[in-house]
Structure formats: structure tokens, C-alpha cells
Amino acid sequence: MADICLLDTSILLNLLDVPNRNNDKEKVLADFKTYIELNCRFIIPFVVAVEVGNHISQNGDGHIRRKTATKFVDMMQKTFAGELPFEISHFDLKAEWQQWITEFIDKAGQNKTASKPNEGMSLTDLSIIKEFEDIQAKNKANKHQHVNVFIWSLDSDLSAYGNLP
């Protein structure tokens, strides 16, 4: 069974080549090629798709935003149709959030890291981590096959979850 890779916003922004959000495009594309060759299963968390859309809508003039939004929507439509190596998570946002949303109070109030003392954990990051934990739990419960589950991110806070293949 293939490794499971949860994609973070930073990765999608580089894969889509979003202007001003694509500083690591070459590295991300090279890593993407490697992960494809390793037959990874790429999951786009719903909250990541929303956050990518927000970054696109707040970036550049109307022409740039429209052009980038077109690429994003095309990618998502091809994802839904199974034409790209991505899938949207099966994360039931309402049910899942209901179980752990109160954790956000503490996470937002804590310093994200020592190097980010004025920033708490975002709701998007918490959602991705919770999805990672859910997939990990299901993976451990599968007694026949275990796979590597990891969050692919340029953000050290998220890339610490799981082991890259």
C-alpha cells in the first residue's frame, strides 16, 4: 500500500505556481516527482483547499487573481474527476470539528514555536493535524497493512508530523 501524503497550503501554492507564494517551486516540483515515483497517495485537506483559494483571492491584480483561480479550479475539477494524483479528504468537517474544536482555544493561545512567540496554531493547521491523527489511528488499526502517513509542508511545525519517504 502506498504512503499517504497530506498536502499543506505551502505545497499547493508552489505546485500551482501562485505568484508571490511560489518561492520554493523548484524544490517542491522535484519532491513531487519523487513522491509520485514512490507511488504516494496525495490527500488535499478541505481546509487547505479553502486556504489556497483565500491566498489566490488576496494576491495581485484582478487579472493575476483570475488567471491563478482558473488554474486552481481546473486542478480541483480534475482532482474530483480522478484525472490528477490528488484526492480531497473524506474529513467530515462538521462532525470532526464538533469533537475537537475546543482544543483551538489552547492552541491559539500557546506560542506556535519558540521562533514564533506572537503566533498561535491556526485553525487550518489544527485541522490538518487532526486529520493526520485520524488517518494514523485508522492505519494502526489495520492489522494487515501499515503505511507511512506524513504531512508535506514547508512549515516546520507541520512537516514534523510523520516521516517523509
Protein Blocks (a to p, Z undefined) as FASTA:
>chain_A
ZZdddddfklmmmmnopghilmmmmmmmmmmmmmmmnopacdddfklmmmmmmmmmmgcj
fklmmmmmmmmmmmmmmmmnopaccdcdfbdfklmmmmmmmmmmmmmmpcfblmlmmbcc
dfklmmmmmmmmmmmmmmmmmmkbccddddddfbfklmmgojdZZ
